[in-house]
Amino acid sequence: MTRPELVGAYLERSVGETLDVSFPERTIEVVVIPYEREAEVMVEDVAIIESIARGAFNGVERRAKRIRVNREHDRHTTFGHCVALYPKREEGLVARMSVVENDYGDRQLELAAHGDLDASAGFVPKAIEHRGGNRFRYTRCWLHHIALTSEAAYEGARVLSVRSATPVNASTPRPNLDRVRWDILEERYSRI
């Protein structure tokens, strides 16, 4: 088996746990990523078993309002941002997200309230424990965005969909601008 390169790779991971939807406050609360739960995923065409360590997102709460929320990991469908992140909750990284006041935002609130949307994260592993074979545990991660998706990745610890390991702005054909932005993000993260 060829080991995929994981440190610094952009990853997406769906969870499927909405905790609360508030129409008056226009907020949605979700478990973004569970801690210490193994899941089988594909990275660079290699099946691995990964988990997120408790504490991997410590400090992310300081940049909560800069974390955007979109649909299906498409930055062109942004409909809100985080108002709070709770990296020390028992169930995992929890986010409370604010939803814009327009028809599109209203639809996201309705879908989330009916249980038709699941949480997913775009993140970058910064430190990894290799636990032998194809098992990896991410011990420090950088959160790029949160997406609400129509399909969950987990039923317990079973994967229902595959996440990608592509550059953050892979859908935009501007490689030089994307590389510069990525370098800036990495530099900012290193100072946290």
C-alpha positions in Angstrom: 0.0 0.0 0.0 1.3 3.5 -0.9 0.7 5.9 2.0 -1.0 9.1 1.0 0.4 12.5 1.9 -1.8 13.8 4.6 0.0 16.6 6.4 -1.0 19.8 4.7 -3.6 18.1 2.4 -7.0 19.8 2.2 -9.6 17.3 3.4 -13.4 17.2 3.6 -15.2 15.1 6.1 -19.0 14.8 6.6 -20.5 13.9 9.9 -24.3 14.3 10.0 -25.1 15.6 13.4 -27.3 18.7 13.7 -27.9 19.7 17.3 -30.2 22.6 17.1 -32.0 25.0 14.7 -33.3 28.3 15.8 -35.6 30.2 13.4 -35.9 33.4 15.5 -32.1 33.7 16.0 -31.4 32.3 12.5 -28.7 29.9 13.8 -27.9 26.2 13.3 -25.7 24.3 15.7 -23.9 21.2 14.5 -21.1 18.7 15.5 -18.6 19.7 12.8 -16.2 16.7 13.5 -16.5 14.1 16.2 -13.4 13.2 18.3 -11.8 9.8 18.6 -14.2 8.2 16.2 -12.6 6.1 13.5 -13.8 6.3 9.9 -12.7 4.7 6.7 -12.1 7.3 4.0 -10.3 7.5 0.6 -7.3 9.7 0.2 -5.4 9.7 -3.1 -7.2 6.4 -4.0 -6.0 4.7 -0.8 -8.4 3.6 1.9 -7.3 4.7 5.3 -8.8 4.7 8.8 -8.6 8.1 10.4 -9.7 9.8 13.6 -9.5 13.3 15.0 -7.9 13.7 18.4 -9.6 15.6 21.2 -7.9 19.0 21.2 -6.9 18.9 17.5 -8.9 22.1 16.9 -8.0 23.9 20.1 -7.7 27.7 19.5 -10.1 27.7 16.5 -12.7 29.5 18.6 -10.6 32.7 18.3 -11.3 32.8 14.5 -14.9 31.7 14.6 -16.5 34.6 12.8 -14.0 34.1 9.9 -15.2 30.6 9.3 -17.8 30.6 6.4 -20.6 28.2 6.0 -21.7 26.9 2.5 -23.5 24.1 0.8 -21.8 21.0 -0.5 -18.3 22.6 -0.1 -19.0 25.1 -2.8 -17.7 28.5 -1.7 -20.1 30.2 -4.2 -23.1 29.0 -2.1 -22.0 30.7 1.2 -25.0 31.4 3.3 -23.5 32.3 6.7 -20.6 32.2 9.1 -19.8 30.8 12.5 -20.7 32.9 15.5 -19.1 30.4 18.0 -16.9 27.3 17.9 -16.6 25.0 20.8 -13.5 22.7 20.4 -13.7 21.3 23.9 -17.2 19.8 23.8 -17.5 16.1 24.6 -19.0 15.1 21.2 -16.4 16.9 19.1 -15.9 20.3 17.5 -19.3 22.0 17.7 -20.2 25.1 15.8 -23.1 27.6 16.1 -23.6 29.2 12.7 -25.5 32.4 11.7 -27.7 32.2 8.5 -28.3 35.1 6.2 -31.8 36.6 5.9 -32.8 35.8 2.4 -34.7 33.0 0.5 -31.6 30.9 0.2 -30.8 31.2 3.9 -34.5 30.4 4.8 -34.3 27.2 2.8 -31.1 26.1 4.6 -32.8 26.7 8.0 -35.8 24.6 6.9 -33.7 21.8 5.5 -31.6 21.6 8.7 -34.7 21.7 10.9 -36.2 18.8 9.0 -33.0 16.8 9.4 -32.2 16.9 5.6 -28.8 18.5 6.0 -25.7 17.1 7.6 -22.5 18.8 8.8 -19.2 18.6 7.0 -15.8 20.3 7.3 -13.1 21.4 5.0 -9.8 21.2 7.0 -6.1 20.7 6.8 -4.3 18.2 9.1 -1.1 19.8 10.5 0.1 17.0 12.8 -0.6 13.3 12.4 0.1 10.2 14.4 0.6 7.1 12.3 -0.9 4.2 14.2 0.4 1.5 12.0 -0.8 0.1 8.7 -3.5 2.3 7.3 -4.5 4.0 10.6 -3.9 7.7 11.2 -4.9 10.1 14.0 -5.0 13.8 13.3 -3.7 15.6 16.4 -3.7 19.2 15.1 -5.9 20.6 12.4 -6.8 23.9 10.7 -10.5 24.5 9.9 -11.1 26.2 6.6 -14.9 26.1 6.3 -18.1 24.3 7.3 -20.5 22.9 4.8 -24.0 21.6 5.1 -24.4 18.6 2.8 -27.2 16.4 1.6 -25.5 13.2 2.5 -23.8 12.1 5.7 -20.5 10.3 5.8 -21.3 8.3 8.9 -23.7 5.9 10.2 -22.0 5.2 13.5 -18.4 4.9 12.2 -19.3 3.6 8.7 -18.6 5.8 5.7 -21.5 6.6 3.4 -19.5 8.9 1.1 -15.9 9.7 0.2 -14.2 13.0 1.0 -11.7 14.6 -1.4 -8.1 15.6 -0.9 -8.0 18.5 -3.4 -6.6 22.0 -3.1 -8.9 24.5 -1.3 -9.9 26.4 -4.4 -9.8 23.5 -6.9 -13.0 24.7 -8.6 -11.5 28.1 -9.5 -9.0 28.0 -12.4 -6.6 30.6 -10.9 -3.6 28.6 -9.7 -1.3 31.5 -8.9 -3.8 33.4 -6.9 -4.9 30.2 -5.1 -1.3 29.3 -4.3 -0.7 32.8 -2.8 -3.9 32.7 -0.8 -2.9 29.2 0.5 0.6 30.4 1.5 -1.0 33.3 3.4 -3.4 30.9 5.2 -0.5 28.6 6.2 1.6 31.5 7.5 -1.3 32.8 9.6 -2.0 29.3 11.0 1.7 28.8 12.0 1.4 32.0 14.2 -1.6 30.6 16.1 
